[in-house]
Amino acid sequence: TIGGALGLVGGFKVIPMALPQTIAAFHSLVGLAAMVTSIGSYWANPTFGASTGNVSAILGDFIGGVTLSGSIIAFGKLNGNLSSKALNLPAKNHLNLFCLLLFIGMMAYLFQTEDEHQGVRVLIAVGVLSNVMGLHLVGSVGGGDMPVCITVLNSYSGWALVAEGFLLKSTVLTIVGALIGFSGAILTKIMCD
């Protein structure tokens, strides 16, 4: 109820022109919730191997981290707090590929380890890595294309919610997350066309 009241008060203060950055700000909260839920769920109930819980925990952590930092960058660019100029690092595609391969390696390690403390460390490292990826991925997009990034982040927030639904064994979260994930992906496709 506290979150709903804060959202209601904040919602009435937002002018229509500021809706995209407000949505980005709310997506960052979904990403943060997914990361915290994923790490906390594993920490509270560690399992070993490639179980549904472990797959959901690491994917929720990864998607949540990209959503968290990417949404903060999108908010900053749309709100004028950050330059709308695209970040253009040399070999940026190689950097993205390296980070993705590093994530896959961390995921394989999580599935193989039988040390719950090491598993928590891996999930924290995945959270850091995914936040760096979110900063880089969204930072590499110019301000004019930020509305498309918002729809991609909308989709990501849905998939993070699906992972939370699996972790919390909540059918409602899983279904709502899938609806948000698919609708965000469809909207992104429409906007790109």
N, C-alpha and C positions, 0 to 999 in steps of 0.2 A: 504494500500500500504506500510506503514511503516513496519508492521509485515511481509508482504511478502518479502520485501527487506532484513530485518534482518534474516529471515529464509533462504533465498537464499545464503546470505553471510556465515551464519553458516553452511549450508549444504555443501558448497564447502570445508570447513575446516575440516569436519569430515572424518576420515579414516574408511574404511569398518569394521574394528574390533570394532569400537566404536559406530556402529549403534544401538545396543540394548539399551545402556544407553542414546543415543540421543533420541530414540523413547520414553523411559521412561520420559525424561525431557519434551518432547512435550506433553505427556499424562498429566503431572502435570499441564500444562497450561490449558488444556481442563477441568480438574477437578476444577481448580480455577475459570475459566470462568463460569462453571455450578453453582458453589456455589454463586458467585456474582450475576449472572443473576437471580437465584432463590430467593435470599433474596431481591434483588432490585425490582424484579417484584412484589412480595407480598407487599413490602413497598409502591410502587407507586400505586398499585391497590388492596388494601386488599378486600378480599371477605370472607364470613363466611360459614362454613360447609364443607362438603367433595366435593367441586367443582373440576372440572378438573384443574383449576388453582392452587388450594391448594395442590392437590395430586401431580401435576407436580412440584410445588415449593419444597415440602418437599422431594420427591424422588430425584429430581435433586440436591438438597442440600446434601442429604445423599450420593448418589452415587458419586457426585463430590468431597466430602470430602475424601471418601475412596480412590478415584482415585488420588487426589492431594498428600496426605501424603504417600500413598502406592507407587506411582511413584517416589517420592523423595527418599524413602528408597531403591527402586529397582535401581535407578540411583547410589546412594551412594555405594551399594554393588557391582554393576557391574563395576563401575569406580574405585573401590579400596579406596574410601573415608571412607567406613564403613567396619567393619569386615563381612566376608561372613558367619560367623557362625550363625546358627539359634538361635533366641531368644526363650528360653524355660522357660516360667514362669510357676509356679505351678498352676494347675487348669485352664490352658489357655482356654480350651473349655468352662468351666463354665463362664469365663470372657467374652468370645465372645457371649455366650447365654444371659448373663446379659445385655450386651450392646445392643444386638438386641431387647430384651424385653423393655429396656429403650427407645429405638428409637420408638417402636410401641406405648408405652405409650405417648411419646411426640407427635406423629402423631395424636393420638386420642384426645389429649388435644388441638392441633392446630385446629382440626375440630370442637371442641366444643366451643372454646373461641370466644367471640364477641368483644374483645379488640384488635385492630390492633397493638398496641405497644407490647402487650403480645405475639401476633403472631410473631412479628419480633424477640422478645427475644427467643421464642421457636426455630425459624429457626437458630438463631445464636448458640444456645445450641446444636442443631442437627449438625451444622457445626463442632463444637468442638468435639462432641462425634464421629462423623464419621471420623475425622482426627485421633483421638486416635485409632479407630478401624483399620484404614488403616496402621498406624504405627505398630500395634500389628500383624495384619494379614500377612502383607508382611515381617515384621521383623522376624516372626516365620518360615520363609522359608529360607533354606540355599542357598548360592550363586550359587551352581550347578543347582538348579531348578529355578533360576531367569528368564531364558527365558520363562518358562511356566507362571510365574507371569506376565511378560510383555504382553503375549497374553490375560490373564485374564483382566489386566488393560486396554488393548485395547478394549475389549468387554465392560468394564465398561464405558470407555470414550464415546463409541457409545450410550449406554443407557442414559448417562448424556446429550448427545446431543439431544436425543429424547425428554427428559423433557424440554430442552431449546426450541425445536421446538414447543412443545405444548404451552409453556409460551408465546413465541413470535408470535404464530399463523403462523409459517413458515412451509409449507409443505415440502420444500426442506430440511431444517434442520432435520425434523422428519424422512424423508425417508433415508437421508444419515446416520443419527444416527442409524437407524434400520439396515442398511446394515453393518455398522461398528460393531454394537453390535452382530449381528448374525455371521458375518465372524470371529470375535474374538473368539466367543464361539466355533465355528466349528474348528478353528485352535487350540484352547486349547484342545479340545477333541482328535484331531489328534496327538498332541504332547504328550498327556498323554498315548495314546495307544502305 
